[in-house]
Amino acid sequence: AQSVSQHNHHVILSEAASLELGCNYSYGGTVNLFWYVQYPGQHLQLLLKYFSGDPLVKGIKGFEAEFIKSKFSFNLRKPSVQWSDTAEYFCAVNASPPGSARQLTFGSGTQLTVLP
Amino acid sequence: SQTIHQWPATLVQPVGSPLSLECTVEGTSNPNLYWYRQAAGRGLQLLFYSVGIGQISSEVPQNLSASRPQDRQFILSSKKLLLSDSGFYLCAWSTQGTEQYFGPGTRLTVT
Protein backbone atom coordinates (compact mmCIF):
# COMPACT_ATOMS: atom_id res chain seq x y z
CA ALA A 1 0.00 0.00 0.00
CA GLN A 2 1.15 3.51 -0.70
CA SER A 3 2.10 5.85 2.13
CA VAL A 4 3.12 9.49 2.42
CA SER A 5 5.49 10.96 4.99
CA GLN A 6 5.76 14.58 6.00
CA HIS A 7 8.56 14.73 8.52
CA ASN A 8 8.07 18.33 9.64
CA HIS A 9 5.00 18.58 11.83
CA HIS A 10 5.38 22.25 12.69
CA VAL A 11 7.58 24.82 10.99
CA ILE A 12 8.01 28.37 12.26
CA LEU A 13 9.57 31.00 10.01
CA SER A 14 9.92 34.74 9.89
CA GLU A 15 8.55 36.68 6.94
CA ALA A 16 10.82 36.68 3.89
CA ALA A 17 12.50 33.44 4.93
CA SER A 18 12.68 30.62 2.41
CA LEU A 19 10.49 27.56 2.84
CA GLU A 20 10.96 23.92 2.02
CA LEU A 21 8.54 21.28 3.28
CA GLY A 22 9.49 17.67 2.79
CA CYS A 23 7.25 14.98 1.35
CA ASN A 24 8.26 11.40 0.65
CA TYR A 25 6.05 8.63 -0.65
CA SER A 26 6.37 4.90 -0.94
CA TYR A 27 5.22 3.43 -4.23
CA GLY A 28 7.31 2.10 -7.05
CA GLY A 29 5.00 2.78 -9.95
CA THR A 30 3.51 5.80 -11.66
CA VAL A 31 2.13 8.37 -9.26
CA ASN A 32 0.28 11.65 -9.31
CA LEU A 33 1.36 14.07 -6.60
CA PHE A 34 -0.39 16.97 -4.93
CA TRP A 35 0.06 19.64 -2.32
CA TYR A 36 -3.04 20.94 -0.60
CA VAL A 37 -3.25 23.88 1.78
CA GLN A 38 -5.75 24.63 4.52
CA TYR A 39 -5.78 28.24 5.68
CA PRO A 40 -7.35 28.90 9.09
CA GLY A 41 -11.11 28.55 8.84
CA GLN A 42 -11.07 27.76 5.13
CA HIS A 43 -11.57 24.80 2.81
CA LEU A 44 -8.77 22.46 1.95
CA GLN A 45 -7.63 23.68 -1.47
CA LEU A 46 -5.24 22.53 -4.13
CA LEU A 47 -1.91 24.32 -4.18
CA LEU A 48 -0.26 22.46 -7.04
CA LYS A 49 -0.13 19.09 -8.75
CA TYR A 50 2.20 16.88 -10.75
CA PHE A 51 0.88 14.40 -13.29
CA SER A 52 3.70 14.12 -15.84
CA GLY A 53 6.23 16.20 -17.76
CA ASP A 54 8.43 18.87 -16.18
CA PRO A 55 9.23 17.69 -12.65
CA LEU A 56 9.31 21.27 -11.41
CA VAL A 57 5.74 22.45 -11.05
CA LYS A 58 4.49 25.86 -10.12
CA GLY A 59 1.34 26.51 -8.17
CA ILE A 60 -0.62 29.39 -6.78
CA LYS A 61 0.79 32.13 -4.54
CA GLY A 62 4.41 31.61 -5.60
CA PHE A 63 4.71 28.02 -4.45
CA GLU A 64 6.55 25.37 -6.41
CA ALA A 65 7.41 21.72 -5.93
CA GLU A 66 9.96 19.40 -7.45
CA PHE A 67 9.30 15.75 -8.18
CA ILE A 68 12.47 13.68 -7.75
CA LYS A 69 11.57 10.15 -8.78
CA SER A 70 14.83 8.60 -7.58
CA LYS A 71 14.23 9.98 -4.10
CA PHE A 72 10.47 9.35 -4.04
CA SER A 73 10.11 12.98 -3.01
CA PHE A 74 7.89 15.93 -3.85
CA ASN A 75 9.11 18.80 -1.70
CA LEU A 76 7.26 22.11 -1.56
CA ARG A 77 9.21 25.36 -1.79
CA LYS A 78 8.69 29.08 -1.66
CA PRO A 79 11.58 31.57 -1.86
CA SER A 80 10.06 34.17 0.48
CA VAL A 81 7.13 33.43 2.78
CA GLN A 82 4.53 35.90 3.93
CA TRP A 83 2.46 36.05 7.10
CA SER A 84 -0.55 35.05 4.98
CA ASP A 85 1.11 31.70 4.20
CA THR A 86 0.39 30.56 7.74
CA ALA A 87 -1.62 27.39 7.18
CA GLU A 88 -1.48 23.62 7.28
CA TYR A 89 0.04 21.94 4.24
CA PHE A 90 -0.73 18.41 3.12
CA CYS A 91 1.10 16.30 0.60
CA ALA A 92 -0.95 13.64 -1.18
CA VAL A 93 -0.34 10.89 -3.71
CA ASN A 94 -2.46 8.58 -5.76
CA ALA A 95 -1.22 5.52 -7.53
CA SER A 96 -4.48 3.92 -8.55
CA PRO A 97 -4.80 2.59 -12.07
CA PRO A 98 -6.23 5.00 -14.66
CA GLY A 99 -10.01 4.90 -14.75
CA SER A 100 -10.35 3.92 -11.09
CA ALA A 101 -11.56 6.17 -8.32
CA ARG A 102 -7.97 7.27 -7.80
CA GLN A 103 -8.06 7.52 -4.06
CA LEU A 104 -5.64 9.95 -2.46
CA THR A 105 -3.30 9.02 0.35
CA PHE A 106 -2.43 12.03 2.50
CA GLY A 107 0.52 12.82 4.68
CA SER A 108 -0.07 13.88 8.27
CA GLY A 109 0.34 17.55 7.42
CA THR A 110 2.78 20.32 8.30
CA GLN A 111 1.62 23.36 10.22
CA LEU A 112 3.47 26.44 8.96
CA THR A 113 3.51 29.51 11.16
CA VAL A 114 4.98 32.68 9.67
CA LEU A 115 5.87 35.36 12.16
CA PRO A 116 5.39 38.98 11.05
CA SER B 1 -18.39 26.32 -12.14
CA GLN B 2 -18.48 23.43 -9.74
CA THR B 3 -19.32 23.83 -6.08
CA ILE B 4 -19.57 21.41 -3.21
CA HIS B 5 -21.76 21.83 -0.16
CA GLN B 6 -21.77 20.08 3.18
CA TRP B 7 -24.18 20.38 6.04
CA PRO B 8 -24.45 20.85 8.82
CA ALA B 9 -21.28 22.82 9.45
CA THR B 10 -21.19 21.77 13.09
CA LEU B 11 -23.04 19.12 15.02
CA VAL B 12 -23.13 18.03 18.64
CA GLN B 13 -24.73 14.66 19.24
CA PRO B 14 -24.99 12.33 22.25
CA VAL B 15 -23.47 8.88 22.25
CA GLY B 16 -25.86 6.33 20.79
CA SER B 17 -27.76 8.79 18.62
CA PRO B 18 -27.97 8.47 14.82
CA LEU B 19 -26.02 10.57 12.35
CA SER B 20 -26.63 11.88 8.88
CA LEU B 21 -24.19 14.20 7.11
CA GLU B 22 -24.96 15.35 3.62
CA CYS B 23 -22.76 16.39 0.73
CA THR B 24 -23.93 17.69 -2.63
CA VAL B 25 -22.00 18.75 -5.70
CA GLU B 26 -23.17 21.17 -8.36
CA GLY B 27 -21.90 21.85 -11.85
CA THR B 28 -20.59 18.41 -12.77
CA SER B 29 -21.99 15.02 -13.71
CA ASN B 30 -21.06 11.54 -12.56
CA PRO B 31 -18.30 12.66 -10.19
CA ASN B 32 -16.33 10.36 -7.95
CA LEU B 33 -17.29 11.22 -4.38
CA TYR B 34 -15.30 10.73 -1.19
CA TRP B 35 -15.74 10.98 2.58
CA TYR B 36 -12.66 11.69 4.70
CA ARG B 37 -12.11 12.21 8.40
CA GLN B 38 -9.45 14.70 9.43
CA ALA B 39 -7.78 14.32 12.80
CA ALA B 40 -5.24 16.79 14.17
CA GLY B 41 -1.71 15.66 13.38
CA ARG B 42 -2.90 12.65 11.42
CA GLY B 43 -3.86 14.06 8.05
CA LEU B 44 -6.93 12.86 6.18
CA GLN B 45 -8.20 9.33 6.39
CA LEU B 46 -10.34 8.10 3.51
CA LEU B 47 -13.54 6.51 4.82
CA PHE B 48 -15.66 5.84 1.73
CA TYR B 49 -15.64 6.54 -1.97
CA SER B 50 -18.21 6.16 -4.71
CA VAL B 51 -17.87 5.99 -8.48
CA GLY B 52 -21.62 6.04 -9.17
CA ILE B 53 -25.14 5.90 -7.76
CA GLY B 54 -25.46 3.08 -5.27
CA GLN B 55 -21.77 2.15 -5.57
CA ILE B 56 -19.94 2.52 -2.26
CA SER B 57 -16.48 1.30 -1.31
CA SER B 58 -15.38 1.30 2.31
CA GLU B 59 -11.76 1.84 3.19
CA VAL B 60 -11.84 1.16 6.92
CA PRO B 61 -14.15 -0.94 9.11
CA GLN B 62 -16.04 1.33 11.47
CA ASN B 63 -19.30 2.49 12.91
CA LEU B 64 -20.17 4.54 9.85
CA SER B 65 -21.82 3.88 6.51
CA ALA B 66 -22.28 5.85 3.31
CA SER B 67 -24.90 6.03 0.60
CA ARG B 68 -25.26 7.72 -2.76
CA PRO B 69 -28.94 8.01 -3.58
CA GLN B 70 -28.41 10.51 -6.41
CA ASP B 71 -25.58 11.26 -8.81
CA ARG B 72 -24.37 14.31 -6.92
CA GLN B 73 -25.41 13.45 -3.38
CA PHE B 74 -23.32 11.58 -0.86
CA ILE B 75 -24.48 10.81 2.67
CA LEU B 76 -22.50 9.67 5.69
CA SER B 77 -24.53 7.90 8.37
CA SER B 78 -24.39 6.05 11.61
CA LYS B 79 -27.10 4.21 13.54
CA LYS B 80 -25.42 4.74 16.91
CA LEU B 81 -22.62 7.23 17.41
CA LEU B 82 -19.56 6.46 19.51
CA LEU B 83 -17.33 8.96 21.29
CA SER B 84 -14.56 7.98 18.87
CA ASP B 85 -16.66 9.21 15.94
CA SER B 86 -15.94 12.82 16.92
CA GLY B 87 -13.91 14.62 14.29
CA PHE B 88 -13.90 16.78 11.21
CA TYR B 89 -15.56 15.17 8.21
CA LEU B 90 -14.74 16.27 4.70
CA CYS B 91 -16.49 15.44 1.46
CA ALA B 92 -14.65 15.67 -1.85
CA TRP B 93 -15.33 15.14 -5.53
CA SER B 94 -13.28 14.48 -8.62
CA THR B 95 -13.64 13.41 -12.21
CA GLN B 96 -11.62 10.40 -13.24
CA GLY B 97 -7.91 10.98 -13.32
CA THR B 98 -7.95 14.45 -11.81
CA GLU B 99 -7.42 16.13 -8.48
CA GLN B 100 -10.01 16.16 -5.73
CA TYR B 101 -11.92 19.21 -4.54
CA PHE B 102 -13.03 19.48 -0.98
CA GLY B 103 -16.09 20.84 0.77
CA PRO B 104 -16.07 23.04 3.87
CA GLY B 105 -16.41 20.12 6.26
CA THR B 106 -18.58 19.21 9.25
CA ARG B 107 -17.26 19.38 12.80
CA LEU B 108 -18.90 16.52 14.74
CA THR B 109 -18.68 16.34 18.51
CA VAL B 110 -20.10 13.27 20.20
CA THR B 111 -20.81 13.85 23.90
Interface residues (C-beta under 8 A of the other chain):
Chain A: V4 Q6 H9 F34 Y36 H43 L44 Q45 L46 K49 F90 A92 P98 G99 S100 A101 R102 Q103 L104 T105 F106 G107 S108 G109
Chain B: N32 Y34 G41 R42 G43 L44 Q45 L46 Y49 S50 V51 S57 E59 L90 S94 Q96 G97 E99 Q100 Y101 F102 G103 P104 G105
